[in-house]
Amino acid sequence: MIYVGIDVASDKHDFMLMNDNGIFYTKHSITISNTEDGYKKLHNSITEFCGANNDNQVRIGLESTGFYHLNLVFYLLKKEYKITILNPILTNMFKKSRQVHTPKNDNLDSLNICKYLKDNQQDFKPYTLTSYHTEALKSLSRDRFSIIEELRQAKIDIYRILSQLFPEYLKLFSNVYQGSALEIISKYPSPKKLAKAHLETISNMLHAKCKASAEDIINAAKASIGNDNEYLSFSLIQAIKTLNFIQSKIDDYDKMIKYYVDKLNTKILTIPGIGYTTAGLILGEIGDISRFKNAEHLVSFSGLDLEVYESGKFKATNHRISKKGSKYLRYALYQVTKVCWIHDSTLHAYYEKKKSEHKHFFVIVGHLEKKMVRIIYSILKSGNAYTPR
């Protein structure tokens, strides 16, 4: 077996090669640039060392560095190498377990990764193209999560401006941020302009489900107490443009997330309440399901495990979830659970049982979230579609 340890950085990488006998390709690490020529130099070095040792079994290890390692990983995957992404905390603990006082430099880091791969052969988990897809989903879904917050702020801005400009308009529609409500106020961004609009024009812009009539809207504009100022109209138009732009970004992200979820051919979409958006968030955060020995490990990773506090004879009775895991995964699980228990007879029966015991709604949802984690774990492990029991 040939072990390759790579210390990753933004502009360059350092690597060392070692065989089963602990013999290295060079005394010191080799530095390559973060370019195609650098990657080719790494590939040629591995090929040469394999030939010298008459051994074609290669295992490559590198530490997760956010995103700096991804281009190199994709290149190595195309060359059909077996790669594992290592947790920097584990490799650092491994180094300290061998020697307490150790200097840190790129040469020693790549050497340490080689030794870690050799000493932990049973724990080697290859990074596959599927892992690359889940990594893409993780990045896309987290970006989308941030953009949703931008959308929320854009809606707040529109509400704030309309409260000053045309407060009556907010009461005419259940949702002023889409559909007819947004279309009308975009074309007539002030009560004065809307009051002069033709009844037929407004009527044609209204959708069938709108409760307010064209006459109601025009009358509200004529009797408005709002501050009909030009700067507020201008601010409203800009806020609506921002809202539309953010919504278009979200639509684009949804298409890309769907593309990668379809690539994974996952069965968690068969669970009621899980769509492409939540599936992307869940799959991206979980990654390779084989990382978790059992469902309880996944519960802990989600931050849904209970914190236990004991000291002497004292034992805390009020336990809260640890929230030490992925907040994105917890968010997705909460969104799914809110819907799933309504459609699934078993989960619905459990909800009603706990409700009859006078449990708080969020306490019940917390228990249901754990059940949902176990269901997801089972489906990802088995690859079977969801079947209510």
ABEGO torsion letter per residue (X at the ends): XBBBBBBBBAABBBBBBBBAAGBBABABBBBBBBBAAAAAAAAAAAAAAAAAAGBABBBBBBBBAGAAAAAAAAAAAAAGBBBBBBBAAAAAAAAAAABABBBBBAAAAAAAAAAAAAAAAAABBBBBAAAAAAAAAAAAAAAAAAAAAAAAAAAAAAAAAAAAABAAAAAABABAABEAAAAAAAABABAAAAAABBAAAAAAABBAABABBAAAAAAAAAABABBBBAAAAAAAAAAAAAAAAAAAAAAAAAAAAAAAAAAAGBAAAABBGBBAAAAAAAAAAAEBAAABABAAAAAAAAGABBBBBBBEABBBABBBBAGABBAAAAAAAAAAAAAAAAABAAAAAAAAAAAAAGBBAAAAAAAAAAAAAAAAAAAAAAGBBBBBX
